[in-house]
Amino acid sequence: MLPTHAFGNTNHTSTRIIFGAAAFGSVSQNDADRTMEQIIEAGVNHIDTAASYGDSEIRLGPWMEKERDRFFLGTKTGEREGGAAYDQIRRSLERLRTDQIDLIQLHNLVDESEWATALGPGGALEAAVRACEEGLVRFIGVTGHGVTVAKMHRQSLKQFPFDSVLLPYSWMMMQNPQYAADVEALFALCRERNVAIQTIKSITAAPWGDREQFGNTWYEPLTAQEDIDLAVHWVLGEPGVFLNTAADISLLPKVLDAASRFTERPSEFAMQQLAKERSMEPLFV
C-alpha cells in the first residue's frame, strides 16, 4: 500500500509517489500502456508531465481519455510570454485528450530575468490564471532545478499564491548547507500556506560525468533495490512531501516497491554508508 497525503489546498489526497511521466518522453505506446497498467495496479493516483517531455503527453492521452477520473493530472509550460504559454496549455489539453488539467506549472522558473517575464505583465502566470478562469486548469504551481531553486520558489510564493512547488530533494543534495537552509525555509513557508511540495531526483547517485551512460535518466541513478529503498525512504521520511518518480520506466517498479514498504526515515549513518559505497555526488552544485 502506497502512503498518501493531502496535496496542499487542492482537496485531493494523492499518493506520495507521483508518476513522473518524463519517463514517457521517448517510449512506445505499448511500453507506456504496460507502465500505466503497473501504475494503476500499484494504486498511484497522481501523474506529472510537461509539454516539453517529448511524446509524454501523447502517450498519456489514450489513458486520460478513458481513466481521467482516476488521476490528479499535472503538466507544465516552459513558455514565459503569456500568449505562447496559453497556446501551449491548449495544446497540452489536446495531446492529453482531456477538457481540464488539474495543475499547470510554470516550468523550471529559476532564472531571474525569465522569472520577471513570466510573473510580469503579459507573462505566463497571467496565461495560467486565464486558463483557470476559463476552467481549463484548476490549480497553478511552479517548478525548478539547481541550487537556487528553493530561494527562487520562496520569491515566487511571495509574488503569487501558487498551489504547489517542485524541486530537487535528496540526502546528497541536503549535504549542501546553503541549499539545505533554503529548502528548510521553503518547506516551512509551504506548510504555513498549505502549498504542496513535490520533489525530484530522489534516486540520483551522481552526474554522469565521463562515465558510460545507460537508461533514460540524465544522471546516474541508483539501481539496486536496497539502495533505492534507502533513498526513497529518506525522502518519504520528510512529512507530507511527494516523490516524483525517475524518467526511466525500468526504475519505476523498484521505486513503487520501496514506497510500499516505507515505515521510517533511514539513519544518518545508513545514508552516509550508501553515499560512500556508491560514490554518490550531488547532482547540482
C-alpha positions as CSV (number, residue, x, y, z in Angstrom):
1,M,0.0,0.0,0.0
2,L,1.4,3.4,-1.0
3,P,1.4,6.2,1.5
4,T,-1.0,9.1,0.8
5,H,-1.3,12.7,1.8
6,A,-3.4,15.8,1.1
7,F,-2.0,17.6,-1.9
8,G,-1.8,21.0,-0.4
9,N,-5.1,23.0,-0.6
10,T,-6.5,21.1,-3.6
11,N,-8.8,18.8,-1.6
12,H,-7.1,15.8,-3.4
13,T,-5.5,13.0,-1.4
14,S,-2.6,12.0,-3.6
15,T,-0.3,9.0,-3.3
16,R,3.0,10.3,-2.1
17,I,4.6,8.6,-5.1
18,I,3.7,10.7,-8.2
19,F,4.4,9.1,-11.5
20,G,6.9,11.3,-13.3
21,A,5.8,10.9,-16.9
22,A,9.0,12.3,-18.3
23,A,9.6,8.6,-18.4
24,F,7.2,8.5,-21.4
25,G,9.2,11.0,-23.4
26,S,10.7,8.5,-25.8
27,V,8.9,5.2,-25.3
28,S,6.5,3.3,-27.5
29,Q,2.8,3.4,-26.8
30,N,3.0,-0.4,-25.9
31,D,5.6,0.3,-23.3
32,A,3.6,3.3,-22.0
33,D,0.5,1.1,-21.8
34,R,2.3,-1.6,-19.8
35,T,3.6,1.0,-17.4
36,M,0.2,2.6,-16.9
37,E,-1.1,-0.9,-16.0
38,Q,1.6,-1.1,-13.4
39,I,0.7,2.4,-12.1
40,I,-3.0,1.5,-11.7
41,E,-2.2,-1.8,-10.1
42,A,0.1,-0.1,-7.5
43,G,-2.6,2.5,-6.8
44,V,-0.8,5.6,-8.0
45,N,-3.4,8.3,-8.4
46,H,-1.3,11.4,-9.5
47,I,0.7,12.0,-12.7
48,D,3.1,14.7,-13.5
49,T,4.2,15.6,-17.1
50,A,5.2,18.6,-19.2
51,A,4.7,19.9,-22.7
52,S,8.5,19.6,-23.2
53,Y,8.7,15.9,-22.3
54,G,8.9,14.6,-25.8
55,D,5.9,12.3,-26.5
56,S,4.8,12.1,-22.9
57,E,1.5,13.9,-23.2
58,I,0.7,11.9,-26.4
59,R,1.4,8.6,-24.6
60,L,-0.8,9.6,-21.7
61,G,-3.6,10.8,-23.9
62,P,-5.4,7.4,-24.5
63,W,-5.3,6.7,-20.8
64,M,-6.6,10.1,-19.8
65,E,-9.4,9.6,-22.4
66,K,-10.7,6.5,-20.5
67,E,-9.3,6.8,-17.0
68,R,-9.3,10.6,-16.4
69,D,-11.2,10.4,-13.1
70,R,-8.6,8.1,-11.6
71,F,-5.8,10.6,-11.7
72,F,-4.8,14.1,-10.5
73,L,-3.1,15.3,-13.6
74,G,-0.3,17.9,-13.7
75,T,1.6,19.3,-16.7
76,K,3.9,22.3,-17.3
77,T,4.5,25.1,-19.6
78,G,8.1,26.4,-20.2
79,E,6.9,29.4,-22.1
80,R,7.5,32.8,-20.4
81,E,5.3,35.1,-22.5
82,G,1.5,34.9,-21.9
83,G,0.3,34.3,-25.4
84,A,2.8,31.4,-26.0
85,A,2.0,29.9,-22.6
86,Y,-1.7,30.0,-23.2
87,D,-1.3,28.3,-26.6
88,Q,0.9,25.6,-25.1
89,I,-1.7,24.9,-22.3
90,R,-4.4,24.5,-25.0
91,R,-2.1,22.2,-26.9
92,S,-1.4,20.1,-23.8
93,L,-5.1,19.6,-23.3
94,E,-5.4,18.3,-26.9
95,R,-2.5,16.0,-26.5
96,L,-3.7,14.7,-23.2
97,R,-7.2,14.2,-24.6
98,T,-8.9,16.0,-21.7
99,D,-11.0,19.0,-21.1
100,Q,-9.3,20.0,-17.9
101,I,-5.8,19.7,-16.3
102,D,-5.7,19.7,-12.5
103,L,-2.3,21.5,-12.2
104,I,-0.5,23.7,-14.6
105,Q,3.1,24.5,-13.6
106,L,5.5,27.2,-14.7
107,H,8.4,25.0,-15.7
108,N,11.9,25.5,-14.3
109,L,11.4,29.1,-13.2
110,V,14.8,29.9,-11.7
111,D,16.5,32.4,-14.0
112,E,15.8,35.9,-12.6
113,S,15.1,37.5,-16.0
114,E,12.8,34.7,-17.1
115,W,11.1,34.9,-13.7
116,A,10.5,38.6,-14.2
117,T,9.0,38.0,-17.6
118,A,6.8,35.0,-16.6
119,L,5.4,36.8,-13.5
120,G,5.2,40.2,-15.0
121,P,2.5,41.9,-17.1
122,G,1.6,39.8,-20.1
123,G,3.6,36.8,-18.8
124,A,3.0,33.1,-18.4
125,L,1.4,33.5,-15.0
126,E,-1.4,35.6,-16.5
127,A,-2.0,32.9,-19.0
128,A,-2.2,30.3,-16.3
129,V,-4.7,32.5,-14.4
130,R,-6.8,32.9,-17.5
131,A,-6.8,29.2,-18.1
132,C,-8.1,28.7,-14.5
133,E,-10.8,31.3,-15.0
134,E,-11.9,29.5,-18.2
135,G,-12.0,26.1,-16.4
136,L,-9.1,24.7,-18.4
137,V,-7.0,24.1,-15.4
138,R,-7.8,24.1,-11.6
139,F,-4.5,24.9,-9.8
140,I,-1.2,26.6,-10.6
141,G,2.3,25.5,-9.5
142,V,5.9,26.4,-10.1
143,T,8.9,24.0,-10.6
144,G,12.7,24.3,-10.9
145,H,16.1,22.7,-10.8
146,G,19.5,23.8,-9.5
147,V,20.8,25.0,-6.1
148,T,19.0,28.4,-6.3
149,V,15.5,26.9,-6.8
150,A,14.4,26.8,-3.2
151,K,15.3,30.5,-2.8
152,M,13.5,31.4,-6.1
153,H,10.4,29.4,-5.1
154,R,10.2,31.5,-1.9
155,Q,10.3,34.6,-4.1
156,S,7.6,33.2,-6.3
157,L,5.3,32.4,-3.3
158,K,5.7,36.0,-2.1
159,Q,4.6,37.2,-5.6
160,F,1.6,34.8,-6.1
161,P,-0.2,32.1,-4.1
162,F,1.0,29.1,-6.0
163,D,-0.7,25.8,-5.1
164,S,2.5,23.7,-5.4
165,V,6.2,23.8,-5.8
166,L,8.6,21.2,-7.2
167,L,12.4,20.9,-6.6
168,P,15.3,18.5,-6.2
169,Y,15.4,16.8,-2.8
170,S,17.7,14.0,-1.6
171,W,20.0,13.2,1.2
172,M,23.0,14.1,-1.0
173,M,21.6,17.5,-2.1
174,M,20.9,18.3,1.5
175,Q,24.6,18.0,2.4
176,N,25.0,21.4,0.8
177,P,24.5,23.7,3.9
178,Q,23.1,26.7,1.9
179,Y,20.8,24.6,-0.1
180,A,19.6,22.8,3.0
181,A,18.8,26.1,4.7
182,D,16.9,27.4,1.7
183,V,15.0,24.1,1.4
184,E,14.0,24.1,5.0
185,A,12.9,27.8,4.8
186,L,10.8,26.9,1.7
187,F,9.3,23.9,3.4
188,A,8.3,26.0,6.4
189,L,6.6,28.6,4.2
190,C,4.8,25.9,2.2
191,R,3.5,24.3,5.4
192,E,2.4,27.6,6.7
193,R,0.4,28.3,3.5
194,N,-0.6,24.7,2.8
195,V,1.3,24.6,-0.5
196,A,2.0,21.1,-1.9
197,I,5.7,20.1,-2.1
198,Q,6.8,17.8,-4.9
199,T,10.4,16.5,-5.0
200,I,12.5,15.2,-7.8
201,K,15.9,13.4,-8.3
202,S,15.4,11.3,-5.2
203,I,17.4,8.3,-6.5
204,T,20.3,10.2,-8.1
205,A,23.7,8.6,-7.5
206,A,25.8,11.2,-9.3
207,P,26.1,13.2,-12.5
208,W,27.2,11.1,-15.4
209,G,30.5,12.9,-15.9
210,D,32.7,10.9,-18.1
211,R,31.1,7.5,-17.2
212,E,29.2,5.5,-19.8
213,Q,25.5,6.3,-19.7
214,F,22.7,3.8,-19.6
215,G,18.9,4.2,-19.4
216,N,16.9,7.3,-19.9
217,T,17.9,9.5,-16.9
218,W,20.2,12.4,-17.5
219,Y,22.0,11.5,-14.3
220,E,23.4,8.2,-13.0
221,P,20.6,6.6,-10.9
222,L,20.8,4.2,-8.0
223,T,19.7,0.8,-9.4
224,A,19.9,-1.8,-6.6
225,Q,16.7,-2.3,-4.7
226,E,18.3,-1.9,-1.3
227,D,19.9,1.4,-2.4
228,I,16.6,2.7,-3.9
229,D,14.9,1.7,-0.6
230,L,17.2,4.0,1.4
231,A,16.9,6.9,-1.0
232,V,13.1,6.7,-1.3
233,H,12.6,6.1,2.4
234,W,14.8,9.1,3.2
235,V,12.6,11.4,1.1
236,L,9.3,10.0,2.4
237,G,10.7,10.5,5.9
238,E,10.1,14.2,5.4
239,P,6.4,14.5,6.4
240,G,4.0,15.4,3.7
241,V,6.4,15.7,0.8
242,F,5.7,13.9,-2.5
243,L,8.3,12.0,-4.6
244,N,8.1,12.2,-8.4
245,T,9.5,9.1,-9.9
246,A,12.5,9.0,-12.2
247,A,12.5,9.4,-16.0
248,D,13.1,5.7,-16.8
249,I,10.2,3.2,-16.7
250,S,12.6,0.4,-15.8
251,L,13.2,2.0,-12.4
252,L,9.5,2.5,-11.6
253,P,8.8,-1.0,-10.1
254,K,11.7,-0.6,-7.7
255,V,10.6,2.8,-6.6
256,L,7.0,1.6,-6.1
257,D,8.2,-1.4,-4.2
258,A,10.3,0.8,-1.9
259,A,7.5,3.2,-1.2
260,S,5.1,0.4,-0.5
261,R,7.3,-0.7,2.4
262,F,8.1,2.7,3.9
263,T,7.9,2.9,7.6
264,E,10.5,5.5,8.7
265,R,13.5,7.6,7.5
266,P,16.8,5.7,7.5
267,S,19.5,6.8,9.9
268,E,22.2,9.3,9.1
269,F,24.8,6.5,9.3
270,A,22.9,4.4,6.8
271,M,22.8,7.3,4.3
272,Q,26.5,8.1,4.8
273,Q,27.4,4.4,4.1
274,L,25.2,4.4,1.0
275,A,26.9,7.6,-0.3
276,K,30.4,6.1,0.4
277,E,29.7,2.7,-1.1
278,R,28.0,4.1,-4.3
279,S,30.4,7.1,-4.7
280,M,27.5,9.5,-4.6
281,E,27.8,13.1,-5.6
282,P,25.3,16.0,-5.6
283,L,23.6,16.5,-9.0
284,F,23.7,20.3,-8.7
285,V,26.5,22.3,-7.3
